Amino acid sequence: MKTLIVYDSYFTNTEQIAYAVADALQPYDNVETLRVNDTRPEQLMELKLLIVGSPTRASKPTKAINSFLDKIPPNGLQNVKVSAFDTRISAADVNSRFLKLFVKAFGYAAKPIADKLEKKGGQLVVPPEGFFVKDSEGPLKEGELERAAEWAKLVLKKL
């Protein structure tokens, strides 16, 4: 089975999650992990699973991830299983009342990624997932790499 993990990362947190997911899938799959700017359209050919991850930036994925998703043609993910993740600060860890309301109203990046993947014909395997960082630049909270590996195993189980 051919799997592609596409991610964007500013402070390596999302990249670390992408590689933890890839490592967990590796024994079962032909996995390629690429930063979004290194992807080419032909890499979407003959995929069985596409996983896309982004840091959350103002409740959205990065511009590069949005651009990547927008370039996928209509029904370009027909018969492809898809999943999405993001890295984020927990709303519980934020001291700003405004930011907590903003997060509650607009959410995080993984959901819009999953919605776009489905709009392009992909079949969502598991709900979008978020992995937590301690601060806007990280590092990842303790245990998040292990949680990412467990999430990857759940994705496999649902295929």
Secondary structure, DSSP 8 states (H G I E B T S, - for coil): -EEEEEE--SSSHHHHHHHHHHHHHGGGSEEEEEEGGG--GGGGTT-SEEEEEEE-BTTB--HHHHHHHHHS-TTTTTT-EEEEEEEEE-GGG---HHHHHHHHHH--SHHHHHHHHHHTT-EE-S--EEEEESSTT--B-TTHHHHHHHHHHHHHHH-
